[in-house]
Amino acid sequence: KLLLSFHAYSPYNFAMYNSEVTDTTFDDADKTSLDDMFSSVRSQFSSIGIVIGETSASNKDNLSERVKWAKYYFSTAYNTYSMPCVLWDNGSYEASSTSGEQHGYLNRTSLSWYFPTIISAIMSAVD
């Protein structure tokens, strides 16, 4: 069997840091962008399995928006397009307005979640 695995920090301006655009709100345009990406990948690779091997939305002190993103992203990828996702965790969890690499979720010392509401949103989206 052949599987396609790709990384998708999408929509980029929301999920990562962009020095020219500060995007902290997950809105309908972002949903459309995700729908377009998922649809395009699924149509191009309809005969093989697809895994989104890395995804995350950087912490920009916008927890409620990241919860919305997680629920929509994981639910749509998995339930609509049959693409399971792997949440990327680089251990860096503190909010930043100058970096796009705040993708920490698991506190490796206490073995607890920094953002349990995001994890709950993901789990309920694919349940």
N, C-alpha and C positions, 0 to 999 in steps of 0.2 A: 504494500500500500504506500501511496505517496501522500504526504500532507504538506500543505503550505503553511508556514509560520511567518508572521510579519509583526513588526512593531508599529503601533498606531497611537501616538499621543495627539489625539484629535478631539475637537478642532484645536489646531496648534496654538492659536493666540489665547485660548482659554486654558488649555492643558499645560502649556509651557510659558516661560517668560519671554517676552518680546520687548526690547528696549524702546520700540517705536509705538507700541500699542499696549495699553494696560487693559486687559479683558478679565474681569473677575465675575462676570454674570453669565450663567448658562441659560440661553434663551432659545426661541423657536428657530432662529437662523442657525444656531449650533446644532439643533436637532436635525434640521434639513441637511446640513453638512455631513453629519454622521450617517444619515440615511443614504445619501449619495455615495459615500465611501463604501459602506457595507454592501449596497446594491451592486456597485461597480465590481468590487472584488468577487462577490458571489457569482455574478454573471460571467466574469472572465475565467473563473476556476470552478465551474459548476460540477465537474466530474470528480473532484478530489475533496478530501477533508481540509478544513481551514481552521487554524488556531491563531488567535491574536496573542503572540508570545510575550508581549510587553504592552501594558497600557497603564496610565495614571493621569491624574490632574494635579499639578503642583500646588502646594499650599500657599495661597496668597491672602491668608486670613479671610477666607470666604467659604467657611465650612458648609453652610446651608446650600450654597451653589454647587459645591463639590458633591454633596449628597444627591442633589438633582441629577448631576452629570452621571454619577456612578449608577444610579437606578436606571436611567435611560440607556446609557451605553451598554451595560451588561445585559439588561433585559432585551434590548433590540438585537444586539449581536447574537445572543444565545437563542432566544425564543423565535425571532423572525428569520434570522439568516443562518442558524445552526453553526455559529462560530463561538466556541468557548474562548474565554479570555484569561490571561494570567496577569494579576495585578503586580506591577513593578514596585519594589521597595528598596530604596537605596540607603535607608536609615536616617535620612535628613528630613526631619519633620517640622522644624520651626518655620513659621511664615516668613516669606521674603518678598520684597518688591523689586529686587535687583537680580534675581537668579531664578532659573527655571528648573532647578533640580531638587525641589523640596518634595520628595516622593517617599517619605517614611510613614509607615503604618503600624509596624510591629515594634514594640519596645522589647528589645532582645534581652534586657536585664530582668525585667519583671514578667516577661512573657504575657504582656497585655497589649491591647490596642490603643494607640494614640487617638484614633478617631473611630470609636466603635459604631457611631451612626453611619459612617461610610460603609463599614464592613456589613452592618445589618442591611443597608440598602442593597448592596451587591448580593448578599445571600437571599434576600426576599425576591430579588429580580430574577434569579435563576432557579428558584425553588419549584 
